[in-house]
Protein backbone atom coordinates (compact mmCIF):
# COMPACT_ATOMS: atom_id res chain seq x y z
CA UNK A 1 0.00 0.00 0.00
CA UNK A 2 1.38 3.42 -0.90
CA UNK A 3 2.15 5.91 1.86
CA UNK A 4 -0.07 8.89 2.59
CA UNK A 5 0.97 12.34 1.43
CA UNK A 6 1.30 13.46 5.04
CA UNK A 7 3.98 10.84 5.61
CA UNK A 8 6.26 12.58 3.13
CA UNK A 9 8.56 15.47 4.01
CA UNK A 10 8.09 18.98 2.71
CA UNK A 11 10.84 19.97 0.34
CA UNK A 12 13.57 21.89 2.12
CA UNK A 13 17.23 22.62 1.88
CA UNK A 14 19.30 24.41 -0.73
CA UNK A 15 19.12 22.00 -3.68
CA UNK A 16 17.49 23.22 -6.86
CA UNK A 17 14.14 21.74 -7.67
CA UNK A 18 12.21 21.87 -10.90
CA UNK A 19 8.46 21.46 -11.03
CA UNK A 20 7.78 18.23 -12.89
CA UNK A 21 5.08 16.88 -15.15
CA UNK A 22 3.04 15.34 -12.34
CA UNK A 23 1.98 18.64 -10.83
CA UNK A 24 -1.34 18.45 -8.97
CA UNK A 25 -3.27 21.47 -7.72
CA UNK A 26 -6.13 20.48 -5.43
CA UNK A 27 -8.02 21.33 -2.29
CA UNK A 28 -6.24 20.16 0.85
CA UNK A 29 -7.46 17.18 2.85
CA UNK A 30 -7.05 16.26 6.49
CA UNK A 31 -4.13 13.97 5.69
CA UNK A 32 -2.18 17.01 4.40
CA UNK A 33 -2.18 18.71 7.81
CA UNK A 34 1.27 17.54 9.03
CA UNK A 35 2.96 18.73 5.83
CA UNK A 36 1.05 22.03 5.90
CA UNK A 37 2.08 22.62 9.50
CA UNK A 38 5.71 21.89 8.69
CA UNK A 39 5.78 24.29 5.73
CA UNK A 40 3.83 27.15 7.31
CA UNK A 41 5.51 26.95 10.70
CA UNK A 42 8.99 26.83 9.17
CA UNK A 43 8.29 30.33 7.82
CA UNK A 44 6.62 31.37 11.10
CA UNK A 45 9.83 30.44 12.94
CA UNK A 46 11.59 33.05 10.78
CA UNK A 47 8.94 35.68 11.60
CA UNK A 48 7.69 35.73 8.01
CA UNK A 49 4.24 34.22 8.60
CA UNK A 50 1.83 33.73 11.46
CA UNK A 51 2.21 30.32 13.09
CA UNK A 52 -0.69 27.90 12.74
CA UNK A 53 -1.72 25.10 15.07
CA UNK A 54 -3.04 21.71 14.11
CA UNK A 55 -6.45 22.82 15.38
CA UNK A 56 -6.42 26.00 13.24
CA UNK A 57 -5.43 24.09 10.10
CA UNK A 58 -8.03 21.39 10.81
CA UNK A 59 -10.75 23.96 11.40
CA UNK A 60 -9.90 25.75 8.14
CA UNK A 61 -8.77 22.85 5.95
CA UNK A 62 -11.47 23.61 3.36
CA UNK A 63 -9.85 27.02 2.80
CA UNK A 64 -6.55 25.47 1.69
CA UNK A 65 -5.33 24.68 -1.79
CA UNK A 66 -2.12 22.67 -2.18
CA UNK A 67 0.31 21.95 -4.98
CA UNK A 68 2.09 18.62 -5.15
CA UNK A 69 4.64 17.27 -7.60
CA UNK A 70 3.93 13.58 -7.41
CA UNK A 71 3.73 13.21 -3.64
CA UNK A 72 5.93 16.16 -2.58
CA UNK A 73 4.27 19.29 -1.17
CA UNK A 74 5.50 22.33 -3.10
CA UNK A 75 3.19 24.98 -1.72
CA UNK A 76 -0.06 25.96 -0.10
CA UNK A 77 -2.42 28.88 0.24
CA UNK A 78 -5.85 29.51 1.69
CA UNK A 79 -8.85 31.59 0.66
CA UNK A 80 -10.70 32.65 3.80
CA UNK A 81 -14.06 34.39 3.35
CA UNK A 82 -14.57 37.52 5.46
CA UNK A 83 -17.71 39.05 4.00
CA UNK A 84 -20.19 37.88 1.35
CA UNK A 85 -18.09 39.81 -1.19
CA UNK A 86 -14.48 39.58 0.01
CA UNK A 87 -11.92 37.01 1.05
CA UNK A 88 -8.34 36.92 2.25
CA UNK A 89 -5.52 34.97 0.69
CA UNK A 90 -3.54 33.73 3.65
CA UNK A 91 -0.95 31.14 4.66
CA UNK A 92 0.61 31.38 1.19
CA UNK A 93 3.84 29.39 1.35
CA UNK A 94 6.15 27.80 -1.19
CA UNK A 95 8.75 25.21 -0.22
CA UNK A 96 12.20 26.88 -0.31
CA UNK A 97 13.58 24.70 -3.10
CA UNK A 98 10.49 25.29 -5.27
CA UNK A 99 10.67 29.10 -5.12
CA UNK A 100 10.87 31.03 -8.39
CA UNK A 101 9.38 28.07 -10.24
CA UNK A 102 5.89 29.56 -10.63
CA UNK A 103 4.32 27.67 -7.72
CA UNK A 104 3.21 30.86 -5.95
CA UNK A 105 1.64 32.20 -9.13
CA UNK A 106 -0.24 28.92 -9.67
CA UNK A 107 -1.55 29.07 -6.11
CA UNK A 108 -2.75 32.67 -6.45
CA UNK A 109 -4.42 31.83 -9.78
CA UNK A 110 -6.21 28.84 -8.24
CA UNK A 111 -7.35 30.84 -5.21
CA UNK A 112 -8.51 33.72 -7.41
CA UNK A 113 -10.50 31.30 -9.58
CA UNK A 114 -12.10 29.90 -6.42
CA UNK A 115 -12.99 33.45 -5.34
CA UNK A 116 -14.57 34.22 -8.71
CA UNK A 117 -16.50 30.93 -8.62
CA UNK A 118 -17.88 32.01 -5.23
CA UNK A 119 -18.95 35.42 -6.58
CA UNK A 120 -16.50 37.38 -4.47
CA UNK A 121 -15.90 40.97 -5.57
CA UNK A 122 -12.37 41.29 -4.18
CA UNK A 123 -9.55 39.39 -2.53
CA UNK A 124 -6.91 40.82 -0.23
CA UNK A 125 -3.76 39.74 1.59
CA UNK A 126 -1.34 40.96 4.22
CA UNK A 127 2.21 40.34 3.04
CA UNK A 128 5.90 41.18 3.15
CA UNK A 129 6.21 40.57 -0.60
CA UNK A 130 3.86 43.19 -2.04
CA UNK A 131 5.75 43.25 -5.35
CA UNK A 132 4.82 39.61 -5.98
CA UNK A 133 1.13 40.36 -5.47
CA UNK A 134 1.31 43.60 -7.48
CA UNK A 135 2.68 41.66 -10.47
CA UNK A 136 -0.53 39.61 -10.28
CA UNK A 137 -2.90 42.59 -10.36
CA UNK A 138 -3.14 43.46 -6.67
CA UNK A 139 -2.76 47.04 -5.40
CA UNK A 140 -1.46 48.30 -2.08
CA UNK A 141 -4.22 49.67 0.16
CA UNK A 142 -4.59 51.12 3.63
CA UNK A 143 -4.89 48.19 6.06
CA UNK A 144 -7.60 49.89 8.09
CA UNK A 145 -10.03 49.83 5.17
CA UNK A 146 -10.17 46.05 4.98
CA UNK A 147 -12.82 43.91 6.72
CA UNK A 148 -12.76 43.21 10.44
CA UNK A 149 -9.72 40.97 10.12
CA UNK A 150 -8.12 42.62 13.14
CA UNK A 151 -10.41 40.88 15.61
CA UNK A 152 -9.65 37.39 14.34
CA UNK A 153 -5.92 37.39 13.67
CA UNK A 154 -4.25 40.70 14.41
CA UNK A 155 -5.12 40.96 18.10
CA UNK A 156 -3.21 37.78 18.89
CA UNK A 157 -0.23 38.61 16.67
CA UNK A 158 3.03 39.43 18.43
CA UNK A 159 3.55 42.27 15.93
CA UNK A 160 0.16 43.89 16.59
CA UNK A 161 1.59 47.18 17.92
CA UNK A 162 4.30 47.41 15.27
CA UNK A 163 2.83 45.64 12.26
CA UNK A 164 4.96 45.94 9.15
CA UNK A 165 2.91 43.83 6.75
CA UNK A 166 1.57 45.46 3.61
CA UNK A 167 -2.11 45.17 2.69
CA UNK A 168 -2.87 44.37 -0.96
CA UNK A 169 -6.23 44.06 -2.66
CA UNK A 170 -7.42 42.86 -6.06
CA UNK A 171 -10.82 43.74 -7.49
CA UNK A 172 -12.39 40.76 -9.24
CA UNK A 173 -15.33 42.65 -10.76
CA UNK A 174 -15.56 45.99 -12.50
CA UNK A 175 -18.32 47.07 -10.13
CA UNK A 176 -16.21 46.26 -7.05
CA UNK A 177 -15.59 49.81 -5.80
CA UNK A 178 -19.17 50.37 -4.60
CA UNK A 179 -19.31 46.87 -3.13
CA UNK A 180 -16.23 47.56 -1.01
CA UNK A 181 -17.69 50.72 0.46
CA UNK A 182 -18.52 50.25 4.11
CA UNK A 183 -22.15 50.61 5.11
CA UNK A 184 -21.28 52.34 8.38
CA UNK A 185 -18.27 53.48 10.31
CA UNK A 186 -18.92 50.73 12.87
CA UNK A 187 -17.64 48.21 10.28
CA UNK A 188 -14.28 49.97 10.12
CA UNK A 189 -11.52 48.96 12.49
CA UNK A 190 -8.29 50.91 12.32
CA UNK A 191 -5.29 48.60 12.26
CA UNK A 192 -2.03 49.93 13.67
CA UNK A 193 0.33 51.52 11.17
CA UNK A 194 4.06 50.74 11.15
CA UNK A 195 6.09 52.91 13.48
CA UNK A 196 8.68 55.04 11.74
CA UNK A 197 12.34 55.26 12.70
Secondary structure, 3 states (H helix, E strand, C coil): CCCCHHHCCCCCCCCCCCCCCCEEEEECCHHHHHHHHHHHHHHHCCCCCCCCCHHHHHHCHHHEEEEEECCEEEEEEEEEEEECCEEEEEEEEECHHHCCCCHHHHHHHHHHHHHHHCCCCEEEEEECCHHHHHHCCCEEECHHHCCCHHHHCHHHCCCHHHCCCEEEEEECCCCHHHHHCCCCHHHCCCCCCCCCC
